[in-house]
């Protein structure tokens, strides 16, 4: 091609830059609004999954495959383990309430887990989980008592 052909191509309408006012059918302002909302609300959605212990000797752990474990509090003389939570949400992977007195325990959700050192060799007869947070609990998976 010689220079005249390049000049001809440069004058074609397809060669000019045109302002793009939409993206996927959305105006730029609408797209910016949606993205701002996604970034603002994402942490709230992420915080909905999880358990927050509120004192009382209850501790959190995790099985080898990532399933959360709640090591329940030491039971009283009647065998009652009173566990207090600010948030109690069970994700799709489930949750294990660890009432195991032995060194290890086989579970369906988490495989083999360590026993609960809070129990001192005495398992709880009743496990009371008290949730005193302001948001409703989301129970999306199974809860297993080991």
Secondary structure, DSSP 4 states (H G I P E B T S, - for coil): --HHHHHHHHTSGGGS-----EETTEEHHHHHHHHHHHHHHHHHHHHTSSEEE-STT-EEEE-TTS-EEEEPPPP-TTSEEEEEEEEE-B-TT-EEEE---SSEEEETTTEEEE--TTSTT---SEEEEEE-SSSPP-B-S-EEE-
